[in-house]
Amino acid sequence: MNVSYPQLEPRRGSGGSTWWGKAWTRSLEEAAYGEEELKQGRRLARNGAVGAITVSSGGYLAAVQDRGDAWTVTGTVEPLDETSRHLFAEVVAGSSGRVASLLRGDLPLPLVEDCEEVGVELVPYAGELGWTCTCAHWVDPCPHGVAVAVQVGWLLQADALVLLHLRGVAREELLAAVHALATSGPDVQTDADADVDTDVETDVETDVETGVDAALRAGALLDQWKQPLDQWAQPPSA
């Protein structure tokens, strides 16, 4: 599933920061070839040279206007494997309120710590990031790749679900997985266990129902905001 985000307005600085936004920036800085590429890329990002960004499972795509030409950047992010995605859903379903937090765009540290305990890393490290660009720059990421990655950082900083989407955990799939876990359980259990499980299940189901409604509303708004990427992805002038 692809989700397109409209072109972001020029801005000064990062416009605020979250811990996972800082972690993304740190991975980008570690992956960059040198300070010059980072400097040029940040300038392009702040000047609003990046077009609409399309995010998919394991990557993103955008065009960058630079010196009268348009260059297309494809970024890759290592997605979580099937086992890790299932473990992540179990961690989310294991405590009430976590679905609601994620749908608010938050990524609570206790959730991340629980994920790390089962071997799931949500924030990619430098080696899990990759770029290609249609420009002739000899290193990756080039300044255009940095520019798009910087703005992707702005998106996931505002909404942690963007980070999860890049990691291969789409919103709808997560809600479905959590709901399935909440409504399933062992065939044999004590009365006390049943009471506890029922309470947790009810809380998580409430979270999921709220989440589905929020997701539908967000999807409707996103459809109104979508802008075609084609106008930005024109080939470079001769």
N, C-alpha and C positions, 0 to 999 in steps of 0.2 A: 504494500500500500504506500502510495506517494502522497505527501502533503506539501503544498506550496504555500510559502509565506511571502507576502508582498514586499516590495523594496523598502528597506529601512531608511529613515531620514538621516541626514548627516548629524553627527553628534560629537560632543567633546568628551573625551574620556570613555569609560565603559558604562556610565550611567548606573552605577551601583554594582554590588557584587555579592555573590553567594559563595559558599565554600566549594560547591561543585563547579561554579563558574571559574573560580580561581584555579581549581584543579585542572580544568580543561585548558586554561591559558598556560599553566605550567607545562602540560604535555606538549602543547603547540611550541612553546619556546624551546623545549628540549629536542623537538623533532626538527626545528629550523636549522638551516645550514649556517647562517650567520646573523649578526645583528642588523646588517644592512637590509636583508630581505624582510626581517621583522619590522624595521622602521618604515620601509616603503609600503608594506602591506597594511600596517596600521593606519598610515596616512590615507590610503585608498579607502579603507573601511570607514574611517571617520568622515571622509568627504562624500560619502554616499555613492561611491562608484560601483558598488555591487548591486546587481539586479535582483529580481525575485529569486528566492532560494527554495529549491525542492529537496525535501528530506525524505529518505527512504530507509528501509532496513539495511543497515550497513553502509550508508553513504549519503552524499548530498551533491547537488549540482547547481551552478549559478554562472552567470556571465559577469564580466568585469570590464567597465569602460576605462581605458587608459590611453591617453595621448591620441584620441581620435579613433582608436580601434576597440573592438570588442573581443575579449578572450574568454573561452569557456573553460571553467574549472570543474573537475570531478574529484571530489574528496571521498576517501574510503575510511571506514571505521570498522574494526574487527567486531562482528556480532557475537553475542553469546551463543554457545552451542545449545542444543535441545535440553541437555541435562541441566545446564546452568539456568536456562529460562524456567524450567520446572521448579528448580530449587528456589529461584527468586519468587515465583508465584506462591510457593509454600510459605516463605518468610512473610510475604505481604499478608497472606490469609491467616497467619498465625497470631496476629494481634489486631484487635479492632481499632479502627480509626486510620489505618495506614492507607487504605484506598482513597479515603477522603483527602488525606494529606497530599498524596500524589496528584489527585485531580485539582488541587489548589495550586499545583505547580511546585510544591515543596518536596524536598528529599531529606527526610529526618535522619540525623546521624545514627540513632539507635537502629533504624532499618538497615543502614549501610553496614554498621558493625555486625549485625546479625547475618547479613549476606556474606561478609568477609569470613565469618566463622565457618560457613559451609563452602567456602572457596569461590565465591562469586564476586568479582570485581566490577562495579558498575561504571566507574570512570576509566576510560581507556588510557593506557600509558603511551609514551611517544612511539614505541615500536608498533603499536596497533593503528597508527594513523598513516594515511597515504594520500598522494595527490598526483593528478595529471593535469596539464594545461596545454591549450593550443598555441601558446606563445613559444618563442625560441629560447627561453631562459634555460640554462644548463643545469640548474639544481631544482630539486623539489623538497619543500614547497617553494615555488617562485613567489614574488611579491603578490601576484594575483591569488595564488593558493592561500597565502597567509591572510589576505584581505577577506576572502570568503570564510575561512576558518574563524577569524575574529568575529565576524557577524553571526556565524553559527553559535559561537560562544555567547553572544548577546541573546540569541533566541533561547538557548537551553538555560541560560541564567534566569530568564523570566519564567520559564516553564520546564521543570525537570523531565516532563514527559518527552520533550524533544530529545534529551539525552538517552532515555530509554528506547525511543524509536530508533535512534542511530545504532543502539546496541542490539536491535532485533526484537525488542519487546514493544509491539504496537499497543496503543491504548485499548482497542476493542479485544485483542487477543488476551491481554492481561486481565481485563474484567471477566472474560469468559473463563479463563483458567482459575481465577480466584473463586468465582461462583461455583465452578465444578468441585473445587476442593471444599468449599463451605457446605455443600449439600451432600458430600459423600463422607463416609466414616466407617469404622470397623463394624463387623456384624455382631460381635459380642462385646458388651461393656457393662460395667456396674451401673446401678441407679445413680450413684454420685457422679460417675464419669458422664453419664447421659445428661445430668443437669448442667454440668459445666460445659459440655460440648454444645448443648442447646443454646446456652447463653452466648457463647462465642460465635456459633453459627448465625444466630439472630443478628448480632452486631455486625458481622461481616456481610450478611445478606443485605442489611440496611445500607451499609457502605456501598455495596455493589449497585443496589437500586438507585441510590443517589448519584453514583458515578455514571451509570448509564444515562440518566436524565441529563447530567451535566455534559457528558460526551456528545449527546445528540444536539444539545443547544450549541455547544462549541463548534460542532461540525457544520451546523446551519450558518453560523456567523462566518466560519472560515470560507465556505463556498462563496459568500458575498465579497470576501477580501481577496480571493484568488486573482492574480494577474498573470497573463500569459508570459512565459519566459522567452517565447520566440523573438519578441522585439528586441531582446537583449543579446540573443545568441546569433547575431548576424556575423558572417565570416569577416575577417579582417580585410581592410581595404588594400588594394594592390599598391 
